[in-house]
């Protein structure tokens, strides 16, 4: 995204008590900081009525800062051969049979709708449903934190002020547009609705799919599916290509010869685990055999998440699009594999 913080934390709103200002927080009172943000929001057209209503009586949320400071992405126990967590361990915990079955039921329930969305946006129905499943368990778990309060707390704390202050001003714009205050709840990191969009993403990419005048990603299946698909189309999804396929990788492959020397400008550690890009035809010539349907001219990178002795995958540009939603190999692989299960 444009934004690696689409998190689906669904912890209930907790009161802020015994708040201690973190060392990295700006040395100004919370109320003073809100006044500063209010001035910036007014300059961008947010009404005084909205600002006053949203900020009235607001206090920082200590629990939000605790969660932010303790937010460490981990896939589980570390594989000593690679130094990374076991991918299969993460997949087993996230792509449970319950989640797979839920995805298939959701696909059955919204089948005709999501198929029309796929035709309009070029994004496979199973990918759209898999995102919905990973983010909010198909709408069942959307989070209970007050969004303006969470974003104000994170921005005031200061560690990632530029990111969260922008999101705070954007959530004020959403409130100013008439979205009910009760809808502005979600994850501790500010994501909300069925697809767990951040405010900036909602303003830019949420879609009024049913034409009723509202971009209701909280309650409307139509708006939710259109909005997720629009996000993926905007991020560059290539119609007709899979996200990736499992591949047989012989021991004869010289891993040193396929190292990718290009450093990604975003999430370099994530992309650094992938090989250089070659056509599938070139991979076949090296003995790497895809185990799924993928064209010989498609560009792909080899990913062996648990090391050379374990399953490998040929990933396409569409895998990178999933990474735009959440820049984590664990997340992107689980979404892709969940989509494959849903489609069966």
C-alpha positions as CSV (number, residue, x, y, z in Angstrom):
1,X,0.0,0.0,0.0
2,X,1.3,2.2,0.1
3,X,0.9,1.0,3.6
4,X,2.2,-2.0,5.5
5,X,0.0,-1.4,8.6
6,X,-3.3,-3.0,7.5
7,X,-3.5,-5.0,10.7
8,X,-6.6,-7.0,11.9
9,X,-6.0,-6.7,15.7
10,X,-9.4,-7.2,17.2
11,X,-8.8,-6.7,20.9
12,X,-11.6,-5.0,22.8
13,X,-11.3,-1.3,23.7
14,X,-9.5,-1.0,27.0
15,X,-9.5,2.1,29.3
16,X,-6.4,4.1,29.5
17,X,-5.2,4.1,33.1
18,X,-1.9,5.0,34.8
19,X,-0.6,6.3,31.5
20,X,3.1,6.9,31.4
21,X,4.6,9.0,28.5
22,X,7.0,6.8,26.5
23,X,10.5,8.1,26.2
24,X,10.1,8.7,22.4
25,X,6.9,10.7,22.8
26,X,7.0,14.4,22.0
27,X,7.2,16.4,25.2
28,X,3.9,18.2,24.8
29,X,0.6,17.4,26.6
30,X,-1.8,15.2,24.6
31,X,-4.4,18.0,24.5
32,X,-1.8,20.4,23.1
33,X,-1.0,17.9,20.4
34,X,-4.7,17.5,19.5
35,X,-4.9,21.3,19.1
36,X,-2.1,21.1,16.6
37,X,-3.7,18.4,14.6
38,X,-7.0,20.3,14.7
39,X,-5.4,23.2,13.0
40,X,-4.0,21.0,10.3
41,X,-7.4,19.3,9.8
42,X,-9.2,22.6,9.5
43,X,-6.7,23.6,6.8
44,X,-7.7,20.5,4.9
45,X,-11.4,21.3,5.1
46,X,-12.6,19.4,8.2
47,X,-15.3,21.3,10.0
48,X,-15.0,22.6,13.6
49,X,-18.1,20.7,14.5
50,X,-16.5,17.4,13.6
51,X,-13.2,18.2,15.2
52,X,-14.9,19.2,18.4
53,X,-17.2,16.2,18.5
54,X,-14.4,13.7,17.8
55,X,-11.7,15.2,20.1
56,X,-14.1,16.1,23.0
57,X,-12.8,14.5,26.2
58,X,-10.3,12.3,24.4
59,X,-7.4,10.8,26.4
60,X,-4.5,8.7,25.2
61,X,-4.9,4.9,25.3
62,X,-2.0,3.2,27.1
63,X,-3.0,-0.2,25.8
64,X,-2.5,1.0,22.2
65,X,1.1,2.0,22.9
66,X,1.8,-1.2,24.7
67,X,0.5,-3.2,21.6
68,X,2.5,-1.0,19.2
69,X,5.7,-1.4,21.2
70,X,5.2,-5.1,21.4
71,X,4.2,-5.6,17.8
72,X,6.7,-8.1,16.5
73,X,5.8,-10.2,13.4
74,X,6.7,-13.8,14.0
75,X,5.7,-17.0,12.2
76,X,6.5,-19.3,15.0
77,X,9.6,-21.4,15.9
78,X,12.7,-20.6,14.0
79,X,14.2,-23.0,11.4
80,X,17.9,-23.2,12.4
81,X,18.8,-23.8,8.7
82,X,17.3,-20.5,7.5
83,X,17.1,-18.3,10.6
84,X,13.5,-17.7,9.8
85,X,10.3,-19.0,11.4
86,X,8.8,-22.2,9.9
87,X,6.3,-21.2,7.2
88,X,4.2,-24.3,7.6
89,X,3.8,-23.6,11.3
90,X,2.3,-20.2,10.5
91,X,0.1,-21.6,7.7
92,X,-1.3,-24.4,9.9
93,X,-2.2,-21.8,12.6
94,X,-3.9,-19.3,10.2
95,X,-5.3,-21.5,7.4
96,X,-7.3,-23.7,9.7
97,X,-10.0,-26.0,8.4
98,X,-12.5,-23.7,10.0
99,X,-11.2,-20.7,8.1
100,X,-11.1,-22.7,4.9
101,X,-14.7,-24.0,5.4
102,X,-15.7,-20.4,6.2
103,X,-14.2,-19.2,3.0
104,X,-16.1,-21.8,1.0
105,X,-19.4,-21.0,2.7
106,X,-18.8,-17.3,2.0
107,X,-18.0,-18.0,-1.6
108,X,-21.2,-20.0,-1.9
109,X,-23.2,-17.2,-0.2
110,X,-21.9,-14.3,-2.4
111,X,-20.9,-16.4,-5.4
112,X,-22.8,-14.5,-8.1
113,X,-21.8,-11.2,-6.7
114,X,-18.1,-11.9,-6.3
115,X,-18.0,-13.4,-9.8
116,X,-19.3,-10.2,-11.2
117,X,-16.7,-8.3,-9.2
118,X,-14.0,-10.5,-10.6
119,X,-15.2,-9.8,-14.1
120,X,-15.2,-6.0,-13.5
121,X,-11.8,-5.8,-11.7
122,X,-9.9,-8.8,-13.0
123,X,-9.1,-10.0,-9.5
124,X,-10.0,-13.7,-8.7
125,X,-13.0,-14.2,-6.5
126,X,-11.0,-16.6,-4.2
127,X,-8.3,-13.9,-3.6
128,X,-10.9,-11.4,-2.6
129,X,-12.6,-13.8,-0.2
130,X,-9.3,-15.0,1.2
131,X,-8.4,-11.4,2.1
132,X,-11.7,-10.9,3.8
133,X,-11.2,-14.2,5.7
134,X,-7.7,-13.3,6.9
135,X,-8.5,-9.7,7.9
136,X,-11.8,-10.2,9.8
137,X,-12.8,-13.9,9.6
138,X,-15.3,-12.9,6.9
139,X,-16.7,-10.0,8.8
140,X,-17.0,-11.7,12.2
141,X,-14.0,-9.9,14.0
142,X,-13.5,-6.3,13.0
143,X,-11.9,-4.9,16.2
144,X,-13.2,-2.8,19.0
145,X,-10.7,0.1,19.5
146,X,-11.9,3.6,19.0
147,X,-10.1,4.6,15.8
148,X,-9.6,8.4,16.4
149,X,-8.4,7.7,19.9
150,X,-6.0,5.0,18.8
151,X,-4.6,7.0,15.9
152,X,-4.2,10.1,18.1
153,X,-2.4,8.1,20.7
154,X,0.0,6.6,18.1
155,X,0.6,9.9,16.4
156,X,1.2,11.7,19.8
157,X,3.6,9.0,20.9
158,X,5.8,10.0,18.0
159,X,7.6,6.9,16.9
160,X,5.7,6.9,13.6
161,X,4.1,10.3,13.8
162,X,4.1,11.0,10.0
163,X,2.1,7.9,9.3
164,X,-0.4,8.1,12.1
165,X,-1.0,11.8,12.0
166,X,-2.0,11.5,8.4
167,X,-4.4,8.7,9.2
168,X,-5.8,10.7,12.1
169,X,-6.6,13.7,9.9
170,X,-8.1,11.3,7.3
171,X,-10.4,9.6,9.9
172,X,-11.6,13.1,10.8
173,X,-12.4,13.6,7.1
174,X,-14.4,10.3,7.1
175,X,-16.3,11.5,10.2
176,X,-16.9,14.8,8.5
177,X,-18.4,13.0,5.5
178,X,-21.2,11.7,7.6
179,X,-19.9,8.2,8.5
180,X,-21.5,7.4,11.9
181,X,-19.1,7.7,14.9
182,X,-20.1,4.2,16.0
183,X,-18.6,2.9,12.8
184,X,-15.2,4.3,13.6
185,X,-13.9,1.3,15.5
186,X,-11.4,-1.3,14.5
187,X,-7.8,-2.5,15.2
188,X,-5.5,-0.8,17.6
189,X,-3.4,0.3,14.6
190,X,-6.3,2.1,13.0
191,X,-7.6,-0.3,10.4
192,X,-11.4,-0.9,10.2
193,X,-14.3,-2.5,8.4
194,X,-14.5,-5.9,6.7
195,X,-11.2,-5.4,4.7
196,X,-9.4,-3.5,7.5
197,X,-8.6,-0.4,5.5
198,X,-6.7,2.5,7.0
199,X,-8.5,5.8,6.7
200,X,-6.2,7.0,3.8
201,X,-7.0,3.8,1.9
202,X,-10.7,4.1,2.6
203,X,-10.7,7.7,1.2
204,X,-8.8,6.7,-1.9
205,X,-10.0,3.2,-2.8
206,X,-13.2,2.3,-1.0
207,X,-16.1,1.8,-3.5
208,X,-19.8,2.3,-3.4
209,X,-20.5,-0.9,-5.2
210,X,-24.3,-0.9,-4.8
211,X,-24.8,2.8,-5.7
212,X,-26.6,3.8,-2.6
213,X,-24.4,6.8,-1.9
214,X,-22.4,5.1,0.9
215,X,-19.0,3.3,0.8
216,X,-20.1,0.9,3.5
217,X,-17.2,-1.5,4.1
218,X,-18.7,-2.3,7.6
219,X,-22.0,-3.9,6.7
220,X,-22.3,-4.2,2.9
221,X,-21.0,-7.3,1.1
222,X,-21.2,-5.5,-2.2
223,X,-19.1,-2.5,-1.1
224,X,-16.7,-4.8,0.8
225,X,-16.0,-7.0,-2.2
226,X,-15.8,-4.1,-4.7
227,X,-13.4,-2.2,-2.4
228,X,-11.0,-5.1,-1.9
229,X,-11.0,-5.8,-5.6
230,X,-10.4,-2.1,-6.3
231,X,-7.4,-2.1,-4.0
232,X,-5.8,-5.1,-5.8
233,X,-6.5,-3.6,-9.2
234,X,-4.9,-0.3,-8.1
235,X,-1.9,-2.2,-6.8
236,X,-1.3,-3.8,-10.2
237,X,-3.0,-7.2,-10.2
238,X,-2.4,-9.0,-13.5
239,X,-5.4,-10.8,-14.7
240,X,-4.8,-14.3,-15.9
241,X,-1.8,-15.0,-13.8
242,X,-1.8,-17.0,-10.5
243,X,-0.2,-15.5,-7.4
244,X,2.2,-18.4,-7.5
245,X,2.5,-22.2,-7.8
246,X,4.3,-24.8,-5.9
247,X,7.4,-26.0,-7.7
248,X,9.7,-29.0,-7.7
249,X,13.3,-27.7,-7.2
250,X,16.1,-30.2,-7.8
251,X,19.2,-30.2,-5.7
252,X,21.2,-29.4,-8.8
253,X,19.9,-25.8,-8.8
254,X,22.8,-23.5,-8.0
255,X,21.3,-21.1,-5.4
256,X,24.2,-18.8,-5.6
257,X,23.5,-18.2,-9.3
258,X,19.9,-17.1,-8.7
259,X,20.5,-14.7,-5.9
260,X,18.6,-11.4,-6.4
261,X,21.1,-8.6,-6.0
262,X,18.4,-5.9,-6.3
263,X,17.4,-4.3,-3.0
264,X,13.7,-3.5,-2.8
265,X,12.9,0.0,-1.7
266,X,10.1,-1.3,0.4
267,X,10.2,-4.2,2.9
268,X,13.7,-5.3,1.8
269,X,13.9,-8.2,4.2
270,X,10.7,-9.6,2.8
271,X,11.7,-9.3,-0.8
272,X,15.3,-10.3,0.0
273,X,14.2,-13.9,0.6
274,X,13.2,-14.2,-3.1
275,X,15.4,-15.2,-6.0
276,X,16.1,-13.1,-9.1
277,X,13.3,-13.0,-11.6
278,X,13.2,-15.2,-14.7
279,X,10.6,-16.6,-17.0
280,X,9.0,-19.9,-16.2
281,X,10.6,-21.3,-19.3
282,X,14.0,-20.3,-17.9
283,X,13.2,-22.0,-14.6
284,X,12.2,-25.1,-16.4
285,X,15.5,-25.1,-18.2
286,X,17.2,-25.1,-14.8
287,X,15.1,-28.1,-13.8
288,X,12.5,-26.3,-11.7
289,X,9.1,-27.7,-12.5
290,X,5.9,-25.8,-11.6
291,X,3.2,-28.0,-10.1
292,X,0.4,-25.7,-11.2
293,X,-1.0,-23.9,-14.2
294,X,1.3,-21.0,-15.2
295,X,2.5,-19.8,-18.6
296,X,6.1,-20.3,-19.8
297,X,6.4,-16.5,-20.5
298,X,5.3,-15.4,-17.0
299,X,8.1,-13.8,-15.0
300,X,8.6,-15.5,-11.6
301,X,10.8,-15.6,-8.6
302,X,11.7,-18.7,-6.6
303,X,10.9,-18.7,-2.9
304,X,11.9,-21.6,-0.6
305,X,10.4,-20.4,2.7
306,X,11.7,-23.3,4.8
307,X,15.0,-23.9,2.9
308,X,16.0,-26.0,-0.1
309,X,14.9,-29.3,1.5
310,X,11.3,-28.1,1.8
311,X,8.6,-27.1,-0.7
312,X,9.4,-24.2,-3.0
313,X,7.2,-21.8,-4.9
314,X,7.4,-19.8,-8.1
315,X,5.8,-16.5,-7.3
316,X,4.5,-14.0,-9.8
317,X,4.0,-10.2,-9.7
318,X,0.6,-10.9,-8.2
319,X,2.3,-12.2,-5.1
320,X,3.9,-8.8,-4.8
321,X,0.4,-7.3,-5.0
322,X,-0.7,-9.3,-2.0
323,X,2.4,-8.0,-0.2
324,X,1.1,-4.5,-0.9
325,X,-1.8,-5.4,1.4
326,X,0.5,-6.6,4.2
327,X,4.3,-6.8,3.6
328,X,4.9,-10.2,5.2
329,X,5.8,-13.4,3.4
330,X,3.9,-15.3,6.1
331,X,0.8,-13.2,5.4
332,X,1.0,-13.3,1.6
333,X,1.7,-17.0,1.4
334,X,-1.2,-17.8,3.7
335,X,-3.6,-15.6,1.7
336,X,-2.5,-17.3,-1.6
337,X,-2.8,-20.8,-0.2
338,X,-6.1,-20.0,1.5
339,X,-7.4,-18.7,-1.9
340,X,-6.3,-22.0,-3.5
341,X,-8.2,-24.0,-0.9
342,X,-11.3,-21.9,-1.2
343,X,-11.3,-22.4,-5.0
344,X,-11.2,-26.2,-4.8
